Amino acid sequence: MFPTEAAWVGAALSAFDAEALSPLLNVGASTRTFRTEIQPWIHEEIVAPLEARGVRVVHLDLKEGDGVDIAADILSDEGLARAKAVGARALTLCNILEHVVDPADLARRAQALVAPGGILVVTGPRSYPHHRDPIDTMFRPTPQEMAALFPGCEVLLAEELATGSYRDQVRARPWLLLRPLFRLPFPFLGWAKWKRSMGRLYWLFNPYLVSCVVLRTPRG
């Protein structure tokens, strides 16, 4: 998650009363170390302000780890049932849809985890290089296409954010350019990797974009 994206999510959630958000299920939360040290803006912009208002944040991830409250796969019926027991009034699903084979199925299951009239905050890349975790299907929806994955939900906010570019990363770590420059003359050594490496150069001159939506589930 980008700092700009985290700030957007935090600001969007701040518009709702704590009672309307608690408990909030953070799907794909990763570990406490990830949220507080590797990408500290997640905790600073989203989690800490929610907790300060008395919102109970429940962190769900595929893997067990420090700071993971529920280790479960909501794409399985058993995992979905465990997550549903939280009784979430709100849910965040950030940068997950591009990492599953069937994003519509994940969206349907995520929506089922939230009480009627609850809040969904969903983000994901609109323009960003291939990144495996462990897969990347290159699903890059517009905000409107993202919202359409959640039929019946009311769209409260929909925005496309510019969140920097590869140029910013190269400026901070110039050696990042060495790999694509080294691979440039040798596409025959691995066509797929060559394409990914060369494709990254596109974002030297074009911004990363993130689709962000806030939805309200049907009231029943």
C-alpha positions as CSV (number, residue, x, y, z in Angstrom):
1,M,0.0,0.0,0.0
2,F,1.2,3.5,-0.9
3,P,1.3,6.3,1.7
4,T,-1.1,8.3,-0.4
5,E,-3.5,5.3,-0.6
6,A,-3.3,4.8,3.2
7,A,-4.1,8.4,3.8
8,W,-7.1,8.2,1.5
9,V,-8.4,5.0,3.2
10,G,-7.9,6.7,6.6
11,A,-9.8,9.8,5.6
12,A,-12.6,7.8,4.1
13,L,-13.1,5.8,7.3
14,S,-12.9,9.0,9.4
15,A,-16.2,10.1,7.9
16,F,-18.1,7.3,9.7
17,D,-19.1,7.1,13.3
18,A,-17.1,4.5,15.3
19,E,-20.3,2.5,16.0
20,A,-20.8,2.1,12.2
21,L,-17.4,0.6,11.7
22,S,-16.8,-1.6,14.7
23,P,-15.8,-4.4,14.4
24,L,-13.8,-3.7,11.2
25,L,-12.3,-6.8,9.5
26,N,-9.0,-6.0,7.8
27,V,-8.6,-8.7,5.1
28,G,-5.1,-9.4,3.9
29,A,-3.7,-7.5,6.9
30,S,-0.3,-9.2,7.0
31,T,1.8,-9.0,10.2
32,R,2.2,-6.3,12.8
33,T,5.8,-5.8,11.6
34,F,4.6,-5.2,8.1
35,R,1.9,-2.7,9.2
36,T,4.1,-0.8,11.7
37,E,7.7,-1.1,10.3
38,I,7.8,-2.1,6.6
39,Q,4.8,0.1,5.7
40,P,4.2,2.1,8.9
41,W,1.7,4.4,7.2
42,I,-0.8,1.6,7.3
43,H,-0.8,1.7,11.1
44,E,-0.4,5.5,11.3
45,E,-3.1,6.5,8.8
46,I,-5.6,3.7,9.2
47,V,-5.3,1.4,12.2
48,A,-4.2,3.8,14.9
49,P,-6.8,6.4,14.2
50,L,-9.5,3.7,14.2
51,E,-8.4,2.2,17.5
52,A,-8.1,5.7,19.0
53,R,-11.8,6.1,18.3
54,G,-12.7,2.8,19.9
55,V,-13.1,0.8,16.7
56,R,-12.1,-2.9,17.1
57,V,-9.9,-3.8,14.2
58,V,-9.6,-7.5,13.5
59,H,-6.7,-8.5,11.3
60,L,-7.2,-11.4,8.9
61,D,-4.5,-13.0,6.7
62,L,-3.7,-16.3,5.0
63,K,-0.7,-16.9,7.2
64,E,-0.3,-16.9,10.9
65,G,2.0,-14.3,12.5
66,D,2.3,-11.7,15.2
67,G,-0.6,-9.3,14.8
68,V,-2.7,-11.7,12.8
69,D,-5.9,-12.2,14.7
70,I,-7.4,-14.8,12.3
71,A,-5.4,-16.9,9.9
72,A,-7.9,-18.1,7.3
73,D,-8.6,-18.2,3.6
74,I,-12.0,-16.6,3.0
75,L,-12.1,-18.3,-0.4
76,S,-12.7,-21.6,1.5
77,D,-16.0,-22.2,3.2
78,E,-14.3,-23.0,6.5
79,G,-12.3,-19.8,6.4
80,L,-15.3,-17.7,5.4
81,A,-17.3,-19.1,8.3
82,R,-14.5,-18.2,10.7
83,A,-14.3,-14.7,9.4
84,K,-18.1,-14.3,9.4
85,A,-18.1,-15.0,13.1
86,V,-16.5,-11.6,13.7
87,G,-19.8,-9.9,12.8
88,A,-18.0,-7.2,10.9
89,R,-19.8,-3.9,10.3
90,A,-17.0,-2.7,8.0
91,L,-14.3,-4.4,6.0
92,T,-11.1,-3.3,4.2
93,L,-9.9,-5.2,1.1
94,C,-6.8,-3.5,-0.1
95,N,-4.5,-4.7,-2.9
96,I,-5.9,-8.3,-2.9
97,L,-8.1,-8.6,-5.9
98,E,-5.1,-8.8,-8.4
99,H,-3.7,-11.7,-6.4
100,V,-6.6,-14.2,-6.9
101,V,-7.7,-16.1,-9.9
102,D,-11.4,-15.1,-9.5
103,P,-11.7,-11.5,-8.1
104,A,-15.5,-11.6,-8.5
105,D,-15.7,-14.6,-6.1
106,L,-13.4,-12.9,-3.6
107,A,-15.6,-9.8,-3.8
108,R,-18.8,-11.8,-3.3
109,R,-17.3,-13.5,-0.2
110,A,-16.0,-10.2,1.2
111,Q,-19.4,-8.6,0.8
112,A,-21.0,-11.6,2.6
113,L,-18.8,-10.9,5.7
114,V,-20.3,-7.4,6.3
115,A,-23.6,-6.7,8.0
116,P,-26.4,-5.2,6.0
117,G,-25.8,-1.5,5.6
118,G,-22.1,-2.0,6.4
119,I,-19.1,-0.3,4.9
120,L,-16.6,-1.8,2.4
121,V,-13.3,-0.1,1.5
122,V,-11.6,-1.6,-1.5
123,T,-8.4,-0.6,-3.2
124,G,-6.2,-2.0,-5.9
125,P,-3.8,-1.1,-8.7
126,R,-5.1,0.6,-11.8
127,S,-1.7,1.2,-13.4
128,Y,1.2,-0.7,-11.8
129,P,3.9,-3.3,-12.8
130,H,3.5,-7.0,-12.4
131,H,4.1,-8.0,-8.8
132,R,3.7,-11.6,-7.5
133,D,2.2,-12.3,-4.1
134,P,2.3,-15.2,-5.0
135,I,0.6,-14.4,-8.3
136,D,-0.5,-11.3,-10.1
137,T,-3.3,-11.7,-12.7
138,M,-2.7,-8.2,-13.9
139,F,-6.3,-7.3,-12.9
140,R,-6.3,-3.5,-13.1
141,P,-9.9,-2.3,-12.8
142,T,-11.1,1.3,-12.9
143,P,-12.9,2.4,-9.7
144,Q,-16.2,1.8,-11.6
145,E,-15.2,-1.7,-12.6
146,M,-14.1,-2.4,-9.1
147,A,-17.4,-1.3,-7.6
148,A,-19.3,-3.5,-10.2
149,L,-17.8,-6.5,-8.4
150,F,-20.1,-5.8,-5.5
151,P,-23.6,-5.9,-6.9
152,G,-26.3,-4.1,-5.0
153,C,-23.8,-2.0,-3.0
154,E,-24.2,1.8,-2.9
155,V,-21.1,3.6,-4.2
156,L,-20.2,6.3,-1.6
157,L,-16.8,7.2,-3.0
158,A,-14.9,6.2,-6.1
159,E,-11.5,7.7,-7.0
160,E,-8.4,7.0,-9.0
161,L,-5.3,8.1,-7.1
162,A,-1.9,8.9,-8.5
163,T,0.6,7.5,-6.0
164,G,4.1,8.2,-7.4
165,S,6.0,6.4,-10.1
166,Y,9.0,4.1,-10.7
167,R,11.0,7.3,-11.1
168,D,10.5,8.0,-7.4
169,Q,12.0,4.6,-6.6
170,V,14.9,5.0,-8.9
171,R,15.6,8.5,-7.5
172,A,15.9,6.9,-4.1
173,R,17.7,3.8,-5.3
174,P,19.4,4.4,-8.7
175,W,20.8,0.8,-8.9
176,L,17.2,-0.4,-9.6
177,L,17.8,0.6,-13.2
178,L,20.7,-1.8,-13.6
179,R,18.5,-4.9,-14.0
180,P,16.4,-3.6,-17.0
181,L,19.5,-2.0,-18.6
182,F,21.4,-5.3,-18.3
183,R,18.5,-7.3,-19.6
184,L,17.8,-5.0,-22.5
185,P,20.0,-6.7,-25.1
186,F,19.1,-10.2,-24.1
187,P,15.4,-11.0,-24.5
188,F,16.2,-14.5,-25.6
189,L,17.4,-15.4,-22.1
190,G,13.9,-15.3,-20.9
191,W,11.1,-13.6,-22.8
192,A,8.6,-13.3,-20.0
193,K,11.1,-11.8,-17.5
194,W,12.4,-9.5,-20.2
195,K,9.0,-8.2,-20.9
196,R,8.3,-7.6,-17.3
197,S,11.6,-5.9,-16.8
198,M,11.2,-3.6,-19.9
199,G,7.6,-2.9,-19.0
200,R,8.7,-1.4,-15.7
201,L,10.4,1.4,-17.6
202,Y,7.0,2.6,-18.7
203,W,6.5,3.9,-15.1
204,L,9.6,6.0,-15.3
205,F,7.4,8.5,-17.2
206,N,3.9,7.5,-16.1
207,P,2.4,7.5,-12.6
208,Y,1.3,4.5,-10.6
209,L,-2.5,4.7,-10.2
210,V,-4.7,3.1,-7.6
211,S,-8.5,2.5,-7.8
212,C,-10.3,3.2,-4.5
213,V,-13.9,2.8,-3.6
214,V,-16.1,3.0,-0.5
215,L,-19.3,1.0,-0.7
216,R,-22.3,0.5,1.5
217,T,-23.8,-3.0,1.5
218,P,-27.5,-3.4,0.9
219,R,-29.6,-2.8,4.0
220,G,-31.6,-5.9,3.5
